[in-house]
Amino acid sequence: MGLLSKIAILLGVGTITYVIRWHYIGRLYRSKRIFSSQDLVVITGASSGIGLAVVKDLVRRGCHLVLGCRNEAAGQIVCDQLRQQFGSEVLVDVYFVDLGSLKSIVSFVDRVGLLGKPVYALVNNAGIFYAPPALTADQIEQTFEINYLGHYLLTILLLPKLKQHPNRSRIVNVVSKAQICVERFPDTELHQLYDDSPQNRFRAYQYSKFCLVLFAHKLSSILANSNVTVHCVDPGNVETAIYRHFPQLNNKVLYYLQKPIRLLAVKTPREGAQSILYAILSGAIPQFYVSNHHSSESEKSEVNPRIYNPILGDTLWTLSRQMCRVHLLEMN
């Protein structure tokens, strides 16, 4: 086979791969938006994966970034790399926060408050998937607390700072289509140490993301006449460390056997970040539930219909306030 024939075949394969990835993954979001140093953006889970990809885009737009990281050393490495790449004048702070500790969240909010700036955007991004059941320091099951309750408390405590922003500020929750599978609420078994099984690990993840969407919808209705908007973003299947507990992906042999499929249909962190960036940067107010920034799909076809039930929203609101009661009182 001649050289030109080989090149033609490679170009053909490359074109097909591009078309398939474009169909499943979509195009990058383009925005020329620039912020001022008074625009504070707070993001959890910011030292790797999707969170880091969001940070790398926002850092060049002039806003003041606060990276909430459980691994503060990893966050500081990211901060140092950003300053080397974009200059020492970039505004990036790294603060420790453990979403599995309500006390840690209160301390984190105190540090954000000391900056003396209104918050333009809060990105609730940190999360775990298929993790073994375990209790946090608060004696709450870790998937429920890290994926939902910790972000609930963080959002409520930062609301005064979000309301202070002179323009429309945004709360962006990173969720998953897994929320659509939940049929029972409340499922208090999943707030505690449940029996370990593959089925229950999936249930715990689905339930935690359902709670995050349900809370977001309730909060959105409460803030309807304010300058704060609330959004849920489903980034899709993204290759990040969130799958470290999942047997099909932490097995090296299975991981490499699946590589052709992942190449075609699984997003890189940068690609997964695009809908989140849209929710943060869009000049128009995004819809409540975003899966693709270029998609025209109906929101209701992607969201569990139970989130629209006001009784369930009120139930979660009351339950969450009770579980965080001591820490909410400390801040008042």
Salt bridges, closest charged atoms under 4 A:
ASP39 OD1 - HIS165 NE2 2.63
ASP57 OD2 - ARG60 NH2 3.15
ASP57 OD1 - ARG61 NE 2.66
ASP93 OD2 - HIS64 NE2 2.70
ASP98 OD1 - ARG70 NE 3.91
ASP187 OD1 - ARG184 NH2 2.92
ASP187 OD2 - ARG203 NH2 2.57
GLU189 OE1 - ARG184 NH2 3.98
GLU189 OE1 - ARG203 NH2 3.80
ASP196 OD1 - ARG201 NE 2.87
GLU239 OE1 - ARG262 NE 2.92
GLU271 OE1 - ARG21 NH2 2.45
ASP314 OD1 - LYS218 NZ 2.50
GLU330 OE1 - HIS327 ND1 3.78
